[in-house]
Amino acid sequence: MKRRDFIRKSVGAGIFAGTALSFGGFGKIFASTVNNPEIPYDLVAVRDGEPDLMLDKALEALGGIQKFVKKGQTVVIKPNIGWDVEPEKAANTNPLLIKRLVTHCITAGAKEVYVFDNTCDNWTACYKNSGIEKAAKDAGAKVAPGHSESYYQQVNVPGGKNLKDAKVHELILSSDVFINVPVLKSHGSAKVTITMKNLMGIVWDRRFWHRNNLNQCIADFATYRKPDLNIVDAYNVMTKNGPRGVSKADVVTMKYLIASTDMVAADAAATKIFGMDPSQVNYIQLANDMGVGQMDLSKLNIGRIKV
C-alpha cells in the first residue's frame, strides 16, 4: 500500500469505525457515537467519493437542500478562496464542491446565489486560479468581491469576550441563507482551519483577531451569526505548512466530507479526521464552553455514509 493511501485510511477510519488511530503524533480518533437513522442527524460524515457525489449524499441524509434553501431566497456561499494557488494544493475549497452546491441551491429555487471571500492574496488572482470563480459562474452563481472596506458594515458581537464588534460583509447581513464551506487544512497559528476559522473571510479587520488572542476571537465571532449549514471539504487535505501551503507534497487525498448546522460539531469531527483531538484546538474548546455548539461527538446523532 502506498504511504499516501495508508495515511488517508488510517486518519479517517475513526469517524466511521471508532478505531484509535493517530496521525503525525497527534491525538486519537474518536470513539463510537450515536447513529440512529430514525431521528434527524446532527452531523453527516461521507467518505470515499468525489466531492460532488459526497455532497449529494450528505444533503440527502440531512433532509435535502430544500431544508435549508427555499424558493425566492438569496443564498451566500462562503468557501475558502484566500490564496492564489491551484486547486491541487488544497489551500482553497474544492471548486467541484462549490459548483455542485450552487447547482443544488438554484434547483431549490434560490433567487440569487453569491460566492465570495475576503482573500489574503490578490482577490482576482485567487478567484481565478483557485478554479472557484469559473465553477461558481458555470453553475449560475454571482461571484462578488470582498477586497474593499466599503463592502463591510459594523456590527456588535454581544457574546464576545475579546471581540466586541466587527465589520461584516454586506452580503452576509442581507442574505436569507448563509452556507459556510471551508477546506480542512493545517494552520500555523490555530493548528487547523475549518468552519469557525473560515468566518474570518467575512470580516474586514482580521489583524485585530491575530493581535488579541486569535483563538478567543474565533470563538467570539462564532456567537454572532451561525451559518445555516456548514460543509467541510476534506477531499484533499493540506497536512502541514498551512494555511497557504508550500507544495503538493503537503497534501493527502482523504476523500471525506462533513456537513452539519453546528460549527463546533463539524470542527470537532473534521479535527478527528485530521488526526487530532478537538480539545487540542483552543478555539473549538472555547466555542464549546461558550455554548456555540457541541464538541462531544458521543452526544450527537451522526450519519456515516461510505460511497
C-alpha positions, 0 to 999 in steps of 0.5 A: 500500500502506498504511504499516501493511501495508508495515511488517508485510511488510517486518519479517517477510519475513526469517524466511521469505525471508532478505531484509535488511530493517530496521525503525525503524533497527534491525538486519537480518533474518536470513539463510537457515537450515536447513529440512529437513522430514525431521528434527524442527524446532527452531523453527516460524515461521507467518505470515499467519493468525489466531492460532488457525489459526497455532497449529494449524499450528505444533503440527502441524509440531512433532509435535502437542500430544500431544508435549508434553501427555499424558493425566492431566497438569496443564498451566500456561499462562503468557501475558502478562496484566500490564496492564489494557488491551484486547486491541487494544493488544497489551500482553497475549497474544492471548486467541484464542491462549490459548483455542485452546491450552487447547482443544488441551491438554484434547483431549490429555487434560490433567487440569487446565489453569491460566492465570495471571500475576503482573500489574503492574496490578490482577490482576482488572482485567487478567484481565478486560479483557485478554479472557484470563480469559473465553477461558481459562474458555470453553475449560475452563481454571482461571484462578488468581491470582498477586497474593499472596506466599503463592502463591510458594515459594523456590527456588535458581537454581544457574546464576545469576550475579546471581540466586541464588534466587527465589520461584516460583509454586506452580503452576509447581513442581507442574505436569507441563507448563509452556507459556510464551506471551508477546506480542512487544512493545517494552520500555523497559528490555530493548528487547523482551519475549518468552519469557525476559522473560515468566518474570518473571510467575512470580516474586514479587520482580521489583524485585530483577531491575530493581535488579541488572542486569535483563538478567543476571537474565533470563538467570539465571532462564532456567537454572532451569526451561525451559518445555516449549514456548514460543509467541510471539504476534506477531499484533499487535505493540506497536512502541514505548512498551512494555511497557504501551503508550500507544495503538493507534497503537503497534501493527502487525498482523504476523500471525506466530507462533513456537513452539519448546522453546528460549527463546533460539531463539524470542527470537532469531527473534521479535527478527528479526521485530521488526526487530532483531538478537538480539545487540542484546538483552543478555539473549538474548546472555547466555542464549546464552553461558550455554548456555540455548539457541541464538541462531544461527538458521543452526544450527537446523532451522526450519519456515516455514509461510505460511497 
